Amino acid sequence: MNTLVITRVAERQWHALDDDLVVGRGDASPRPDGRLFLSVDAWHDDVFARLAEAMLAALPRPLYTVVDEADLDLRTRWVQAGLTTRRREWEYVMSSGGDGAVPRPGLTLLPIGTAELDPLRHLDRTIRAEIEATIGWDQMPAAVLSRPLDPTHYAVAAEPDAYVGLARLTLLPRHTRIGLIAVRSDHRRRGIAQALLADILAATHARGVPTVSADVHEANTAAIALFETAGAHRTGSNLELVIH
């Protein structure tokens, strides 16, 4: 492709042209936390490399991308462009079903979409602060970082005076996706996360959907234990790569 030309067609978009024919595209997409994630769509290695080179030269760093760990070709292309692995997330899948949880006295499980915004916002802020003080909020899955806070994506565990646990969900046609299950630090080890998960599995089954999936940071041993106890099995992994 001696005539290959890389053209910036928008603020965060590039095209690779061969005799005026588009043979590759590059895109930089901002996530809700402000980080830029790169993607390149190109069949040939040299087209991919030229697009990546142009994007990396033009955009402010750090820059990120996400790849399926099993996609060795794509991973190798990004590594050759200079990116390195920042984090790994395991993907877990479990079967829906069960009768739901019988919450302990004083605990109420609010189905997805029924939580009130103000107490949910207060719980969200509390959990964010607790996570930021430990592993760091930037280690959470991208789906969890979205704004504004939308109660239609949350199931909640509530006590009479406050919300104490939450699950962020996406209801897809063929499965329910869990972005996060979290409980206030002063209410952990009381079975709240297990109760939320049991209700999610039952509610998913009730709407005729067979499976529930979740992405879990490889270092989050508590979440891994929660899902594996519920019968989840690991089906794959994604890598987040970065260049500084």
C-alpha positions in Angstrom: 0.0 0.0 0.0 2.5 2.6 -1.2 -0.3 5.2 -1.6 -1.6 4.8 2.0 -2.6 8.2 3.5 -3.8 8.8 7.0 -6.3 11.6 7.3 -7.8 13.1 10.5 -11.5 13.5 9.6 -12.8 14.7 12.9 -11.4 15.7 16.3 -11.1 12.0 17.4 -11.5 10.1 14.1 -9.0 9.1 11.5 -9.3 7.3 8.1 -6.7 5.3 6.2 -7.0 5.9 2.5 -5.5 3.8 -0.3 -6.2 5.6 -3.7 -9.1 7.4 -2.0 -10.6 4.1 -0.8 -11.1 3.9 3.0 -9.2 0.8 4.2 -9.1 1.5 7.9 -10.6 3.7 10.6 -9.4 4.9 14.0 -11.5 6.3 16.8 -10.9 7.8 20.3 -13.9 7.6 22.6 -14.0 9.5 25.9 -15.4 7.4 28.8 -17.5 9.0 31.6 -14.4 9.3 33.8 -12.7 11.4 31.1 -10.2 8.8 29.9 -9.8 8.3 26.1 -10.1 4.8 24.7 -8.8 3.9 21.3 -10.1 1.6 18.7 -8.8 0.7 15.2 -10.7 -1.1 12.5 -8.2 -2.3 9.8 -7.6 -5.6 8.1 -3.9 -5.2 7.5 -1.1 -4.8 10.1 0.5 -1.9 8.3 -2.8 0.0 8.1 -3.4 -0.6 11.8 0.1 0.5 12.7 -0.1 3.7 10.7 -3.5 4.6 12.2 -2.3 3.8 15.7 0.9 5.9 15.2 -1.2 8.9 14.0 -3.6 8.7 16.9 -0.9 8.3 19.5 1.0 11.3 18.1 -2.0 13.6 18.1 -3.9 12.8 21.3 -3.0 13.7 24.9 -1.8 10.8 27.1 -2.5 8.5 28.9 -4.5 6.6 26.3 -6.3 3.3 26.7 -7.8 0.4 24.9 -9.6 -2.8 25.8 -9.0 -6.1 24.1 -10.3 -9.7 24.5 -7.3 -11.5 26.0 -8.0 -14.4 23.6 -7.6 -12.1 20.6 -3.8 -12.5 20.3 -3.5 -10.6 17.0 -5.2 -7.5 18.3 -3.3 -7.5 21.5 0.0 -7.9 19.7 -0.8 -5.0 17.4 -1.4 -2.7 20.4 1.7 -3.9 22.2 3.7 -3.2 19.1 2.3 0.3 19.2 3.6 0.8 22.7 0.7 0.0 25.0 1.1 -2.2 28.1 -1.3 -4.2 30.3 -2.9 -2.1 33.1 -5.5 -4.5 34.4 -7.4 -7.7 33.7 -11.1 -8.4 34.1 -12.5 -11.9 34.3 -15.9 -12.5 32.7 -18.3 -14.7 34.7 -21.6 -16.3 33.6 -24.1 -17.9 35.9 -27.6 -19.4 35.3 -30.6 -17.5 36.4 -33.2 -19.1 38.7 -34.0 -19.7 42.3 -36.7 -18.2 44.5 -34.9 -15.0 45.4 -33.7 -14.1 48.9 -35.5 -14.0 52.2 -34.0 -10.9 53.6 -33.2 -10.7 57.3 -35.6 -8.6 59.5 -35.1 -4.9 58.9 -33.7 -5.4 55.4 -35.8 -4.7 52.2 -34.7 -5.6 48.7 -35.8 -3.0 46.1 -36.1 -4.3 42.6 -34.4 -2.6 39.7 -35.9 0.8 38.9 -37.7 1.3 42.2 -35.1 3.0 44.3 -35.5 6.7 45.2 -32.9 9.0 43.7 -31.7 11.0 46.8 -30.9 8.0 49.1 -29.4 6.2 46.1 -27.2 9.1 45.4 -26.0 9.2 49.0 -25.2 5.5 49.0 -23.4 5.9 45.6 -21.2 8.7 47.0 -20.4 6.6 50.2 -19.4 3.5 48.2 -17.4 5.6 45.7 -15.5 7.2 48.6 -14.8 3.8 50.2 -13.6 2.3 46.9 -11.5 5.3 46.2 -9.8 5.0 49.6 -8.9 1.4 48.9 -8.3 0.1 45.3 -9.2 3.4 43.6 -12.4 4.2 41.7 -10.5 4.1 38.4 -10.2 0.4 38.8 -13.9 -0.1 38.4 -15.5 -1.4 35.2 -16.3 1.3 32.7 -20.0 0.6 32.9 -20.0 1.6 36.6 -18.4 5.0 35.9 -21.3 6.3 33.9 -23.2 9.5 34.8 -25.8 10.7 35.6 -26.9 8.3 38.3 -30.0 6.5 36.9 -32.2 4.5 39.3 -33.5 2.4 36.4 -30.1 0.6 36.4 -30.0 -0.2 40.1 -31.4 -2.8 42.6 -31.0 -1.8 46.2 -30.8 -3.2 49.7 -32.4 -0.9 52.2 -32.7 -0.6 56.0 -35.4 1.6 57.6 -33.1 4.6 57.8 -30.8 4.3 54.8 -29.8 2.4 51.7 -26.9 0.0 52.5 -26.2 -2.0 49.3 -26.6 -1.7 45.6 -26.3 -3.6 42.3 -25.8 -1.8 39.0 -27.5 -3.8 36.2 -28.0 -3.7 32.5 -31.0 -5.7 31.3 -30.1 -7.2 27.9 -32.3 -9.4 25.7 -30.5 -12.6 26.4 -28.9 -12.0 29.8 -28.6 -9.6 32.7 -25.2 -7.9 33.1 -24.0 -6.9 36.6 -21.6 -4.0 36.6 -21.2 -3.8 40.3 -22.5 -5.2 43.6 -21.4 -3.2 46.6 -22.3 -2.9 50.3 -21.4 -0.1 52.7 -18.3 -1.1 54.7 -20.2 -0.9 58.0 -22.8 -3.4 56.8 -20.6 -6.1 55.2 -20.5 -9.7 56.2 -24.3 -9.7 56.9 -25.3 -11.5 53.7 -26.5 -8.4 51.9 -24.5 -8.9 48.7 -25.7 -12.6 48.6 -29.3 -11.4 49.0 -29.0 -8.9 46.2 -27.4 -11.5 43.9 -30.1 -14.1 44.7 -32.8 -11.6 43.8 -31.1 -10.7 40.6 -30.9 -14.3 39.6 -34.6 -14.9 40.4 -35.8 -11.7 38.7 -33.8 -12.6 35.5 -35.3 -16.0 35.4 -38.8 -14.5 35.9 -38.4 -12.4 32.7 -37.5 -15.5 30.8 -33.7 -14.8 30.5 -31.4 -17.8 31.2 -28.1 -16.2 32.3 -26.5 -13.4 34.3 -23.0 -12.2 33.5 -20.5 -10.0 35.3 -17.0 -8.6 34.8 -14.7 -8.8 37.8 -11.3 -7.3 38.4 -8.8 -10.2 38.9 -7.8 -8.8 42.3 -11.4 -8.5 43.6 -11.4 -11.8 45.5 -14.6 -11.0 47.4 -16.6 -10.5 44.2 -15.1 -13.6 42.7 -16.1 -15.7 45.7 -19.6 -14.2 45.7 -20.2 -15.2 42.0 -18.5 -18.6 42.2 -20.6 -19.5 45.3 -23.6 -18.8 43.1 -22.4 -21.2 40.5 -20.7 -18.8 38.1 -18.0 -20.0 35.8 -15.3 -18.0 34.1 -15.8 -17.7 30.3 -13.1 -15.3 29.3 -11.1 -12.2 30.1 -10.5 -8.7 28.9 -7.3 -6.6 29.2 -7.2 -2.9 29.6 -4.0 -1.5 28.0 -2.4 1.9 28.5 0.3 4.1 27.1 1.6 7.1 29.2 
